[in-house]
Amino acid sequence: RAEDFVKFTAFNILGINATTAPTTAQIDEIILVDPVARFAVNADKTTNFANVLRQPAAPPPAASVPAVSRAAVPTPAPVWSLGKFTLTNARFAFADHSVKPTVQTALDSFSGTVTGLSSANLDRADVDFHGTVDGAGSVAVTGKLNALAATPAPGAVTDILVAVKDVDLSPFSPYVGTYAGYELAQGGLMVDVKTHLAGGKISSNNVVTL
């Protein structure tokens, strides 16, 4: 039975202001409502993601054309800004049909905002997302995000905290039975991940409690 890989109820882009010389883009707000994404491992261990990205047969090689040497002309990087990104009621589902019984879990009701994102300055955007895992455990992604932190730009810093609490591990019991030889009757998971990104370098402090 065919299933949607990705779908959503609404996708809105509000207040666009763009120029080509120089290249700039300013967006007031992007709103994504009820997005659903499903990642599945099939019984033969292939994935629905690989099926979506399946490449067509390569065309025959084209006749070679002598390259023309031209001096590289440096161009300034595009300047862009996003006032706000709003995500409402997202759902990310995972199913593994290669084990029995099938493992199924989902991140539900994932909603939140990124506010004040820009490539033009070192101001950091506010990140605030919250959701639930299988309707019980909680997930929170919060912090400060700078669009230039992945580059060598001096002073550009991103700090993100991912907090996962009270996630029930019993849906993952088939993995334990398959690879460890016994069933997982119950168990809980708590994770705190603090990530710091600056100058293209990333560091993290992780605490996992079972």
N, C-alpha and C positions, 0 to 999 in steps of 0.2 A: 504494500500500500504506500503510495507516494505521500510524503509529508513535506510541509514547508520547511525550508532551511532557515530563512529569515523573512519576517514580515513585520508590519507595523500599522497602526491605525492612522497616524498623522505625522507628517514631517514638514515643518514650516521654517522658512528663513525670512526674518523680518529686518527691514531697514538696511539695505545693501547700498554702499557707496564705494565705487571702485574707479581707479584711474589706470592708464597704461603707461604714461610717461611722467613721472616714475610709476612703477607698478605698486599699487597700494590697494588694499581692500579693507573696508570697515563694515562689520555686521553687528547690528544691535542685538539680535537674539536668534538662536537656533533652538527649536522645540521638537523633541522626538517623543511621541506618545505611544504607549503600549507596544514597544518593540519586543519581538520574540525571536530568539535564536536557539536552534537545536543542533547539538553535536552528538552524533551516534556512531558507535562502533558496531559494525555488522557481524553476523555469526562467523564470517570468513576472515574477520579482523580488518577488513577494509573499512573506510569511514565515509560518511556522507559528504564530508568536506573535500576529500580527495575526488569524489565523483563530480562535485560541482566544478572543481578546478581541472578536470580532465582535459588534456591538451589535444587538439586535432593533429592529424599527421602533418609532418613538416613539409612545406612546399619544396620543389626542386631548387637547387642553388641557382641564383641569378648570375648572369655573366659579370665578371669583375670589371670595374671601372677604375682607372687610375685615380688615386686620391690627389686632390689639389690642396697644397699646403697653404694655410692661411694663419695669420697671426691671431692669437686669441685676444679677444676684446673683453676685458672684465666688465661684468654687469652687476649693479648693486642688487643685493638681496631684496625680494619683495617685502614690503612692510604691511602688516595686517593686524587687525584687532577684532576681538569678539567680546561684546559687552556681557553676554550671558548665554550659557548652554544649559537647557533644562531637559532633564530626562524624567519621564513619568511612567511608572508601573512597568518597568522592563522585566522580562523573564528570560533566563538563560538555562536551558535544560540539557542534561547529559544522560545518555543511555548506552549501556554496554551489553550487546546481545551475544558477545562471544563467550560469556560465562553464564552458568545456570545456577539459580534463577538470575534473570536479567538485573543488572545494577541500574537503578534510576535515581537521580537526584536533580534538584533545581534550585537556582537562586531566584526568588520571587519578590515581587513588589519593590524592585530596586529603583529608587527614585532619588533625585537630587539635582544639584547645580554646580557649574563652574562659572565663577563671576569675575570679570575683569582680566581677560587673557589678551596679551599683546606681545608682538615681536619687536616693538619699537622702544621699549624701556625695560627697566629692571623691576617694575612693579609686579608683585606676585598675585596670581589669581587665587581666590578662595575656592577650595574643593570640599564638597559636602554631599556624600551619597550614603544611603542606608537601605537595607533590604533584609530579607529573611531567607534561611536555607530550609527547604522542605516545610515551610510554614511555622518553624519553631525556632531554630537557631538564628542569631542575628549577625549581620555583616555591616560594618561601617568603614567607609573610605573618606578620610578627612585630611586637610592639610593646606599647604601653599604650593602653587605650581607656577614655574616660570618657563615660558616657551623656549628660552635660550639656554636652559640648564644643560641640555644634551650637547651643547657646543662649547668651544673653549672661551666663550664670552666671559670676561671677568665680572664677578659679582652676581652672576645669574645662578640662583639656588632654588631647588625644589625639595620640599620636605613633605612626605606623605606617610600617613599612619593607616594601616589596615588592621582592623580589629574584628576577629571572628569569635563568637561566644556561643556556648551551649549547642553545638552542632551534634546531632545524633549520628553515631557511626554505624548503627545497625544496618542501614541500607547497603553498606559496603561489606557486609558479612560474606557474600559470595566470593569476593577476592580473598578473604582470609581462608575460606574453605578450600578454594582452588590451589592457593600457593603455600598455605601453612598447614592444611590438613585438619583444621577444626573450625567450628562456627563461632562467630562473635555474637554472644547473647545480648550484650549492651555495651555502651561506651559513649563517651562524650569528647568533644574536641574544642579547645580554646587556642587561638593564635593571635599574637600581636607582632606585627611587622612594621618597623620604623625604617623608612628608606630616605636616604639623603643623596641628592644628585647635584653635582656642581662641576663645572669645567669639563663636562663629558665623562666624569667618573662617578660611579655609584657605590654607595656603601649602605649596609643594612644591619639592623639588630633584630633578631628573630627570637621569639619566645613561644614554644609550642607546649601545650599541656594536654595530656590525655587522661 
